[in-house]
C-alpha cells in the first residue's frame, strides 16, 4: 500500500480535517501494531507515517455549563 493510496482514501471520506487527522492516527496505529506483531518489517518506515497531517485552522473551544445543556 502506497502513501498516495492512503491519502486518496482519507480525502474521499468527506469529513472535517480534524476527523481526517484522527483517522490517519488510527491507520498509523494499525501499521505500528502490525510491526510490533512482526507482520511488517520493524526497520522500515510505514507509508502511513510518511503522510503529513492536514492543517487545522484555529478554532474556538466552547465550554458548556450544565445549566446551558438543559
C-alpha positions as CSV (number, residue, x, y, z in Angstrom):
1,X,0.0,0.0,0.0
2,X,1.4,3.4,-1.0
3,X,1.0,6.7,0.9
4,X,-0.8,8.1,-2.2
5,X,-3.5,5.4,-1.8
6,X,-3.9,6.2,1.9
7,X,-4.1,9.9,1.2
8,X,-6.7,9.4,-1.6
9,X,-8.8,7.2,0.7
10,X,-8.6,9.8,3.6
11,X,-9.7,12.6,1.2
12,X,-12.6,10.5,-0.1
13,X,-14.1,10.3,3.3
14,X,-15.6,13.9,3.0
15,X,-15.0,14.6,6.7
16,X,-13.5,17.6,8.6
17,X,-9.8,17.9,8.6
18,X,-9.6,17.1,12.4
19,X,-11.6,13.9,11.7
20,X,-9.2,13.0,8.8
21,X,-6.2,13.5,11.1
22,X,-7.8,11.3,13.7
23,X,-8.4,8.6,11.1
24,X,-4.8,8.9,9.9
25,X,-3.7,8.4,13.5
26,X,-5.8,5.2,13.7
27,X,-4.2,4.0,10.4
28,X,-0.7,4.7,11.8
29,X,-1.6,2.8,15.0
30,X,-2.8,-0.2,12.8
31,X,0.6,-0.2,11.0
32,X,2.5,0.1,14.2
33,X,0.6,-2.8,15.7
34,X,1.4,-4.9,12.6
35,X,5.1,-4.0,13.0
36,X,5.0,-5.0,16.7
37,X,3.5,-8.4,15.8
38,X,6.1,-8.9,13.1
39,X,3.6,-8.7,10.3
40,X,5.6,-5.9,8.8
41,X,9.4,-5.3,8.9
42,X,10.3,-3.4,12.1
43,X,13.1,-1.4,10.5
44,X,11.0,0.2,7.7
45,X,9.0,3.4,8.0
46,X,5.4,2.7,7.0
47,X,3.7,4.6,4.2
48,X,1.1,5.8,6.7
49,X,3.9,7.5,8.7
50,X,5.2,9.3,5.7
51,X,1.9,11.3,5.3
52,X,1.5,14.7,6.9
53,X,-1.5,15.6,8.9
54,X,-3.9,18.1,7.5
55,X,-3.6,21.6,8.8
56,X,-6.5,22.5,11.0
57,X,-7.3,26.2,11.4
58,X,-7.7,27.9,14.8
59,X,-11.0,27.0,16.3
60,X,-12.6,28.3,19.5
61,X,-13.2,25.8,22.2
62,X,-16.5,26.2,23.8
63,X,-17.3,25.1,27.3
64,X,-20.9,24.4,28.2
65,X,-22.0,24.5,31.8
66,X,-24.6,22.0,32.9
67,X,-27.3,24.7,33.2
68,X,-26.8,25.6,29.5
69,X,-27.3,22.0,28.4
70,X,-30.9,21.8,29.6
